[in-house]
Amino acid sequence: MVVDAANVIGSVPDGWWRDRRGAAERLRDRLAVLSGTGLPDRPGVPGWATRPPLDLVMVVEGAARGVEPVAGVAVEDAPGSGDDHIVAVTAAAREEGRPCLVVTADRGLRARVEALGAQTTGPRTVRPNGPSADDSWTDG
């Protein structure tokens, strides 16, 4: 699974722009939980993605670069365009014959990765159901 961090983070106007790196770290930590549990069984999520462990790659760009990986989540710094790097990561996975789910709401990016045989789903798939002490996102 490949996560468009900028798109997922930007989908919730919670002040992420004041601390882009911190927002990326919170997303990474949320993804680490999902790596061990699988994604929620909901429309748009392939069955294989609901069964742990998940192989997760979070692609970051701009001020979010430099976020460290954690168990269950590889973090890749896009050297230029985040979308171009997501396409490259997706292409590599598909060339190896692995299924790939890309998490983004970006229509142009969705079309590019779907042309490679990847499936796509929106940011709500990886958002928590409600706020907690360390995560102000909602599933709205």
TIDOKE-68230 format. One record per residue: x, y, z negated of N, C-alpha, C, O in turn; residue in three letters; residue number from 1. Coordinates in Angstrom, 3 decimals. Atoms other than C-alpha are relative to their C-alpha. Layout:
BEGIN
REC        nx        ny        nz       cax       cay       caz        cx        cy        cz        ox        oy        oz  residuo  num
REC         X         Y         Z         X         Y         Z         X         Y         Z         X         Y         Z      ALA  NUM
...
This chain:
BEGIN
REC        nx        ny        nz       cax       cay       caz        cx        cy        cz        ox        oy        oz  residuo  num
REC     0.848    -1.168     0.000     0.000     0.000     0.000     0.893     1.230     0.000     1.878     1.300    -0.735      MET    1
REC    -0.759    -1.244    -0.117     1.295     3.437     0.948    -0.911     1.145    -0.413    -2.031     1.267     0.082      VAL    2
REC     0.808    -1.093     0.534     0.058     6.511    -0.904     0.570     1.344     0.448     1.745     1.642     0.236      VAL    3
REC    -0.321    -1.367    -0.401     0.100    10.014     0.559    -0.161     0.873    -1.248    -1.240     1.406    -1.506      ASP    4
REC     0.080    -0.674     1.295     0.936    11.698    -2.749    -0.527     1.428     0.118    -1.380     1.835    -0.670      ALA    5
REC     0.434    -1.392    -0.134     0.463    15.273    -1.537    -1.508     0.078     0.249    -2.182     0.948    -0.303      ALA    6
REC     1.415    -0.006    -0.321    -2.985    14.465    -0.148    -0.845    -0.421    -1.194    -1.871     0.197    -1.480      ASN    7
REC     0.752     0.481     1.158    -4.157    12.515    -3.194     0.013     1.047    -1.116    -1.025     1.347    -1.706      VAL    8
REC    -0.113    -1.014     1.056    -2.860    15.125    -5.647    -0.815     1.235     0.363    -1.513     1.791    -0.485      ILE    9
REC     0.704    -1.196    -0.434    -4.292    17.987    -3.597    -1.502    -0.150     0.101    -2.205     0.840     0.304      GLY   10
REC     1.438     0.226    -0.124    -7.743    16.398    -3.509    -0.774     0.424    -1.243    -2.005     0.442    -1.233      SER   11
REC     0.651    -0.412     1.239    -8.456    17.575    -7.059     0.586     1.345    -0.439     1.774     1.418    -0.753      VAL   12
REC    -0.526    -1.316     0.384    -8.152    21.301    -7.909     0.144     0.132    -1.523    -0.636     0.822    -2.179      PRO   13
REC    -0.190     0.032     1.451    -6.804    20.722   -11.423     1.224     0.794    -0.458     1.689     0.626    -1.585      ASP   14
REC    -1.186    -0.785     0.359    -3.877    23.160   -11.373     1.302    -0.669     0.391     2.366    -0.240    -0.053      GLY   15
REC    -1.195     0.749    -0.412    -1.434    20.702    -9.752     1.063     0.904     0.596     2.251     0.594     0.496      TRP   16
REC    -0.935    -0.898    -0.677     0.175    23.612    -7.861     0.941     0.689    -0.969     1.976     1.209    -0.551      TRP   17
REC    -0.891    -0.605     0.993     1.674    24.925   -11.115     1.150    -0.920    -0.369     2.187    -0.464    -0.851      ARG   18
REC    -1.041     0.974     0.331     3.680    21.722   -11.586    -0.134    -1.186     0.950    -0.667    -2.233     0.583      ASP   19
REC     0.149     1.027    -1.032     3.881    19.684    -8.397     0.703    -1.299    -0.390     0.175    -2.388    -0.166      ARG   20
REC    -0.728     1.202     0.399     6.489    17.302    -9.761    -0.732    -0.731    -1.118    -0.851    -1.956    -1.090      ARG   21
REC     0.767     0.617     1.086     4.504    16.701   -12.944    -1.247    -0.689     0.508    -1.596    -1.770     0.032      GLY   22
REC     1.189     0.621    -0.592     1.388    16.004   -10.878     0.378    -1.300     0.707    -0.350    -2.289     0.624      ALA   23
REC    -0.455     1.218    -0.689     3.359    13.488    -8.789     0.366    -1.082    -1.014     0.115    -2.262    -0.773      ALA   24
REC    -0.336     0.991     1.031     4.645    11.801   -11.953    -1.255    -0.599    -0.607    -1.295    -1.797    -0.886      GLU   25
REC     1.267     0.539     0.532     1.090    11.482   -13.301    -0.638    -0.973     0.987    -1.159    -2.016     0.591      ARG   26
REC     0.534     0.922    -1.009    -0.038     9.934   -10.019     0.807    -1.288     0.008     0.232    -2.376     0.036      LEU   27
REC    -0.860     1.196     0.015     2.947     7.556   -10.050    -0.366    -0.902    -1.169    -0.448    -2.120    -1.010      ARG   28
REC     0.336     0.798     1.179     2.023     6.442   -13.570    -1.369    -0.669     0.151    -1.561    -1.798    -0.302      ASP   29
REC     1.314     0.596    -0.266    -1.599     5.862   -12.526     0.147    -1.168     0.974    -0.478    -2.215     0.806      ARG   30
REC    -0.220     1.060    -0.975    -0.393     3.830    -9.555     0.666    -1.214    -0.636     0.394    -2.348    -0.241      LEU   31
REC    -0.662     1.118     0.686     1.800     1.724   -11.854    -1.031    -0.886    -0.681    -0.895    -2.110    -0.683      ALA   32
REC     1.073     0.781     0.617    -1.324     0.659   -13.725    -0.723    -0.811     1.075    -0.980    -2.001     0.896      VAL   33
REC     0.711     0.689    -1.081    -3.084    -0.191   -10.453     0.839    -1.106     0.620     0.296    -2.099     1.104      LEU   34
REC    -0.879     1.049    -0.516    -0.059    -2.186    -9.327    -0.204    -1.297    -0.777    -0.133    -2.389    -0.213      SER   35
REC     0.171     1.170     0.856    -0.684    -4.521   -12.236    -1.419    -0.516    -0.103    -1.638    -1.639    -0.558      GLY   36
REC     1.394     0.420     0.120    -4.480    -4.644   -12.036    -0.676    -0.228     1.345    -1.690    -0.921     1.421      THR   37
REC     0.650    -0.005    -1.299    -5.248    -4.288    -8.329    -0.953     1.179     0.083    -1.285     1.795    -0.930      GLY   38
REC     0.923    -1.112    -0.189    -7.560    -1.690    -6.849    -1.415    -0.411    -0.376    -1.741    -1.598    -0.367      LEU   39
REC     1.402     0.324     0.262   -11.216    -1.454    -7.817    -0.638    -0.593     1.250    -0.321    -0.193     2.370      PRO   40
REC     0.722     0.614    -1.110   -13.468    -3.610    -5.656    -1.107     0.952     0.418    -2.166     1.016    -0.208      ASP   41
REC     0.972    -0.979    -0.490   -15.282    -0.938    -3.676     0.079     0.049     1.509     1.049    -0.438     2.091      ARG   42
REC    -0.028    -0.081    -1.465   -16.180    -0.227    -0.051     1.297     0.654     0.486     1.775     1.630    -0.091      PRO   43
REC    -1.227    -0.545    -0.574   -13.109     0.414     2.073     1.273    -0.595    -0.565     2.362    -0.291    -0.078      GLY   44
REC    -1.174     0.628     0.605   -10.774    -1.652    -0.117     0.032    -1.464     0.430    -0.873    -2.230     0.100      VAL   45
REC    -0.084     1.403    -0.411    -9.612    -4.910     1.462     0.186    -0.915    -1.204     0.771    -0.520    -2.213      PRO   46
REC    -0.072     0.951     1.113    -9.853    -7.989    -0.742     1.397    -0.208    -0.544     1.574    -0.301    -1.759      GLY   47
REC    -1.364     0.229     0.472    -6.077    -8.503    -0.874     0.467     1.109    -0.933     1.307     0.868    -1.800      TRP   48
REC    -0.452    -1.134     0.819    -5.687    -5.045    -2.465    -0.644     0.020    -1.388    -0.268     0.830    -2.236      ALA   49
REC     0.627     0.071     1.318    -7.927    -5.983    -5.403     0.707    -1.003    -0.907     0.382    -1.122    -2.089      THR   50
REC    -0.715     1.047     0.753    -5.539    -8.752    -6.501     1.436     0.427    -0.281     2.200     0.693     0.647      ARG   51
REC    -1.377    -0.391     0.331    -2.359    -7.868    -8.385     0.976    -1.147     0.230     0.555    -2.296     0.365      PRO   52
REC    -0.575    -1.352     0.022     0.455    -7.377    -8.131    -0.033     0.618     1.394     0.034    -0.084     2.403      PRO   53
REC    -0.018    -0.730    -1.262     0.337    -4.712    -5.438     1.395     0.557     0.241     2.071     0.985    -0.695      LEU   54
REC    -1.256    -0.608    -0.423     3.410    -3.556    -3.532    -0.339     1.439     0.376    -0.915     1.680     1.437      ASP   55
REC     0.401    -1.397    -0.190     3.022     0.240    -3.825     1.190     0.885     0.348     2.255     0.795    -0.264      LEU   56
REC    -0.985    -1.016    -0.367     4.991     2.996    -2.113    -0.707     1.342    -0.025    -1.694     1.542     0.683      VAL   57
REC     0.534    -1.352     0.068     4.251     6.611    -3.018     0.977     0.905     0.740     2.155     0.970     0.389      MET   58
REC    -0.843    -0.901    -0.770     5.584     9.117    -0.483    -0.239     1.429    -0.494    -1.368     1.919    -0.514      VAL   59
REC     0.067    -1.372     0.502     6.384    12.574    -1.879     0.780     0.915     0.933     1.658     0.480     1.678      VAL   60
REC    -0.674    -0.985    -0.836     7.491    15.747    -0.174     0.089     1.319    -0.761    -0.537     1.490    -1.806      GLU   61
REC    -0.099    -1.337     0.579     8.458    19.321    -0.981     0.479    -0.019    -1.440     1.410    -0.745    -1.788      GLY   62
REC    -0.402    -0.162     1.402     8.687    20.278    -4.662    -0.161    -1.275    -0.817     0.377    -1.365    -1.920      ALA   63
REC     0.188     1.261     0.735     7.618    16.765    -5.706     1.141    -0.984     0.240     1.183    -2.039    -0.392      ALA   64
REC    -1.124     0.915    -0.258    10.806    15.193    -4.309     0.802    -0.211    -1.276     0.895     0.668    -2.133      ARG   65
REC    -0.846     0.305     1.150    13.027    13.486    -6.834    -0.714    -0.717    -1.131    -0.101    -1.009    -2.158      GLY   66
REC     0.732     0.761     1.013    10.300    11.720    -8.810     0.578    -1.418    -0.014     0.735    -2.045     1.033      VAL   67
REC    -0.609     1.316     0.153    11.791     8.505   -10.148    -1.034    -1.114     0.175    -2.196    -0.946    -0.196      GLU   68
REC     0.905     1.155    -0.079    10.267     5.115    -9.336    -0.180    -0.616    -1.382     0.624    -0.383    -2.284      PRO   69
REC     0.237     0.766     1.223     8.802     2.956   -12.098    -0.368    -1.416     0.431    -0.601    -1.677     1.612      VAL   70
REC     0.381     1.380    -0.321     8.006    -0.739   -12.306    -1.337     0.003     0.725    -2.323     0.550     0.232      ALA   71
REC     1.226     0.123    -0.776     5.422    -1.473    -9.633    -0.222     1.094     1.021    -1.104     0.970     1.871      GLY   72
REC     0.194    -1.110    -0.932     5.791     1.812    -7.740     1.349     0.490     0.520     2.161     1.031    -0.231      VAL   73
REC    -1.164    -0.597    -0.649     8.527     2.700    -5.274    -0.386     1.421     0.385    -1.515     1.671     0.810      ALA   74
REC     0.250    -1.385    -0.371     8.826     6.434    -4.666     0.993     0.370     1.089     2.203     0.226     0.916      VAL   75
REC    -0.858    -0.393    -1.117    10.158     7.673    -1.340    -0.146     1.483     0.264    -1.257     1.989     0.422      GLU   76
REC    -0.025    -1.412    -0.345    11.169    11.268    -0.682    -0.038     0.131     1.520     0.827    -0.408     2.211      ASP   77
REC     0.060    -0.243    -1.441    10.085    12.344     2.797     1.079     1.030     0.343     1.091     2.124    -0.222      ALA   78
REC    -1.061    -0.940    -0.343    13.128    13.972     4.403    -0.518     1.215     0.772     0.140     2.255     0.808      PRO   79
REC     0.627    -1.082    -0.757    10.828    16.143     6.539    -1.487    -0.065    -0.236    -1.955     0.144    -1.356      GLY   80
REC     1.449     0.123     0.087     7.150    15.669     7.259    -0.394    -1.236    -0.801     0.068    -2.343    -0.522      SER   81
REC     0.494     1.131     0.770     5.409    13.501     4.696    -0.787    -0.960     0.874    -0.665    -2.176     0.731      GLY   82
REC     0.791     0.853    -0.886     3.026    12.226     7.360     0.895    -0.876     0.870     0.631    -2.066     1.038      ASP   83
REC    -0.912     0.788    -0.837     5.893    11.154     9.621     0.651    -1.122    -0.795     0.847    -2.223    -0.280      ASP   84
REC    -0.636     1.037     0.824     7.514     9.276     6.744    -0.998    -1.103    -0.352    -0.640    -2.281    -0.377      HIS   85
REC     1.041     0.993     0.284     4.242     7.554     5.840    -0.205    -0.905     1.216    -0.370    -2.116     1.068      ILE   86
REC     0.137     0.794    -1.221     3.909     6.433     9.466     1.182    -0.965     0.123     0.997    -2.124     0.492      VAL   87
REC    -1.188     0.862    -0.097     7.486     5.074     9.382    -0.062    -1.141    -1.010     0.265    -2.278    -0.670      ALA   88
REC     0.115     1.041     1.029     6.898     3.172     6.112    -1.067    -1.010     0.404    -0.886    -2.216     0.233      VAL   89
REC     1.083     0.868    -0.449     3.641     1.786     7.499     0.450    -0.876     1.169     0.171    -2.074     1.195      THR   90
REC    -0.486     0.753    -1.159     5.264     0.750    10.778     0.936    -1.121    -0.443     0.862    -2.233     0.081      ALA   91
REC    -0.930     1.024     0.487     8.008    -1.112     8.890    -0.752    -1.155    -0.650    -0.418    -2.319    -0.429      ALA   92
REC     0.796     1.051     0.650     5.443    -2.999     6.785    -0.725    -0.847     1.038    -0.756    -2.072     0.928      ALA   93
REC     0.746     0.727    -1.027     3.397    -3.935     9.844     0.931    -0.853     0.861     0.564    -1.956     1.265      ARG   94
REC    -0.968     0.785    -0.773     6.501    -5.065    11.761     0.415    -1.264    -0.739     0.753    -2.271    -0.117      GLU   95
REC    -0.315     1.176     0.819     7.205    -7.449     8.862    -1.212    -0.914    -0.140    -1.127    -1.968    -0.770      GLU   96
REC     1.203     0.819     0.064     3.668    -8.785     9.241    -0.800     0.160    -1.274    -1.701    -0.633    -1.546      GLY   97
REC     0.722    -0.203     1.256     2.464    -7.406     5.926    -1.236     0.861     0.223    -1.213     1.783     1.038      ARG   98
REC     1.156    -0.887    -0.077    -1.010    -5.954     5.505     0.371     1.336    -0.632     1.243     1.393    -1.499      PRO   99
REC    -0.344    -1.314     0.535    -0.941    -2.250     4.762    -1.269     0.823    -0.142    -2.073     0.919     0.785      CYS  100
REC     1.102    -0.910     0.292    -3.476     0.069     3.162     0.618     1.356    -0.292     1.460     1.474    -1.183      LEU  101
REC    -0.525    -1.351     0.200    -2.740     3.801     3.410    -1.077     0.826    -0.683    -2.217     0.882    -0.223      VAL  102
REC     0.936    -0.814     0.766    -4.380     6.085     0.856     0.207     1.464     0.369     1.212     2.075     0.006      VAL  103
REC    -0.033    -1.401    -0.410    -5.111     9.499     2.363    -1.375     0.397     0.508    -2.166    -0.454     0.915      THR  104
REC     1.222    -0.524    -0.601    -7.986    11.708     3.447     0.312     0.733     1.299    -0.592     1.232     1.970      ALA  105
REC    -0.461    -0.715    -1.194    -5.940    13.219     6.291    -0.421    -0.762     1.257     0.100    -1.846     1.524      ASP  106
REC     0.535     0.700    -1.172    -7.823    12.307     9.488     1.065    -0.297     1.041     1.082    -1.380     1.626      ARG  107
REC    -1.055     0.216    -0.990    -4.819    12.748    11.751     0.936    -1.120    -0.414     1.323    -1.947     0.413      GLY  108
REC    -0.867     1.064     0.509    -2.650    10.530     9.558    -0.722    -1.341     0.043    -0.125    -2.356     0.401      LEU  109
REC     0.778     1.244    -0.067    -5.415     7.936     9.309     0.035    -0.584     1.412     0.249    -1.783     1.587      ARG  110
REC    -0.002     0.477    -1.389    -5.587     7.718    13.104     1.362    -0.572     0.372     1.439    -1.598     1.048      ALA  111
REC    -1.351     0.466    -0.339    -1.806     7.329    13.382     0.294    -1.368    -0.617     0.843    -2.237     0.061      ARG  112
REC    -0.330     1.283     0.640    -1.536     4.469    10.857    -0.974    -1.101     0.409    -0.600    -2.272     0.469      VAL  113
REC     0.952     1.002    -0.487    -4.696     2.735    12.031     0.432    -0.524     1.366     0.200    -1.691     1.682      GLU  114
REC    -0.509     0.436    -1.303    -3.129     2.627    15.512     1.108    -1.039    -0.163     1.396    -1.793     0.767      ALA  115
REC    -1.046     0.987     0.299    -0.350     0.562    13.864    -0.576    -1.280    -0.610     0.155    -2.238    -0.859      LEU  116
REC     0.640     1.175     0.595    -2.877    -1.902    12.421    -0.219     0.103    -1.497    -0.641    -0.864    -2.131      GLY  117
REC     0.229    -0.186     1.437    -3.040    -0.445     8.913    -1.467     0.320    -0.254    -2.185     0.769     0.640      ALA  118
REC     1.323    -0.405     0.447    -6.255     0.042     6.992     0.179     1.281    -0.802     1.281     1.573    -1.265      GLN  119
REC    -0.083    -1.249     0.752    -7.066     3.337     5.271    -1.145     0.097    -0.996    -2.202    -0.511    -0.828      THR  120
REC     1.017    -0.297     1.004    -8.986     4.505     2.245     0.302     1.383    -0.564     1.414     1.891    -0.415      THR  121
REC    -0.149    -1.361     0.508    -9.511     7.847     0.535     0.576     0.082    -1.397     0.732    -0.934    -2.074      GLY  122
REC    -0.612    -0.226     1.309    -8.004     9.376    -2.604    -0.794    -0.521    -1.191    -0.203    -0.892    -2.205      PRO  123
REC     0.798     0.482     1.138   -10.923     8.338    -4.833     0.339    -1.433    -0.396     0.102    -1.848    -1.530      ARG  124
REC    -0.356     1.391     0.279    -9.681     4.779    -4.576     1.039    -0.113    -1.103     1.042    -1.094    -1.847      THR  125
REC    -1.083     0.087     0.992    -6.687     5.555    -6.790    -0.155     0.994    -1.148     0.739     1.132    -1.982      VAL  126
REC     0.246    -0.921     1.113    -8.215     8.154    -9.090    -0.645    -0.734    -1.165    -1.421    -1.667    -0.959      ARG  127
REC     0.684     0.604     1.154    -9.232     7.224   -12.613    -1.468     0.411    -0.014    -1.861     1.373     0.647      PRO  128
REC     1.432    -0.267     0.051   -12.933     7.168   -13.434    -0.364     1.251    -0.785    -1.466     1.778    -0.638      ASN  129
REC     0.280    -1.193     0.776   -12.675    10.080   -15.813     1.265     0.510    -0.647     2.302    -0.150    -0.591      GLY  130
REC    -1.185    -0.579     0.601   -10.297    12.345   -17.681     0.442    -0.754    -1.244    -0.368    -1.359    -1.947      PRO  131
REC    -0.552     0.533     1.238    -8.016    11.106   -20.414     0.960     1.039    -0.542     1.115     2.106     0.053      SER  132
REC    -0.879    -0.965     0.638    -5.543    12.825   -22.687     1.139     0.452     0.910     1.590     1.594     0.817      ALA  133
REC    -1.140    -0.372    -0.844    -2.797    12.763   -20.054    -0.338     0.072     1.484     0.565     0.128     2.319      ASP  134
REC     0.370     0.005    -1.405    -4.789    12.828   -16.826    -1.328     0.725     0.169    -2.365     0.225    -0.267      ASP  135
REC     1.202    -0.823    -0.087    -7.299    15.535   -15.949    -0.812    -0.265     1.257    -1.728     0.507     1.542      SER  136
REC     0.740     0.274    -1.228    -8.571    13.955   -12.701    -1.357    -0.586    -0.322    -1.545    -1.220    -1.360      TRP  137
REC     1.304     0.655     0.096   -12.160    12.929   -12.234    -0.282    -0.698     1.311     0.396    -0.453     2.309      THR  138
REC     0.354     0.764    -1.198   -13.764    10.625    -9.722    -1.101     0.697     0.794    -1.822     0.046     1.550      ASP  139
REC     1.071    -0.767    -0.623   -16.071    13.392    -8.468     0.030     0.100     1.411    -0.844     0.732     2.004      GLY  140
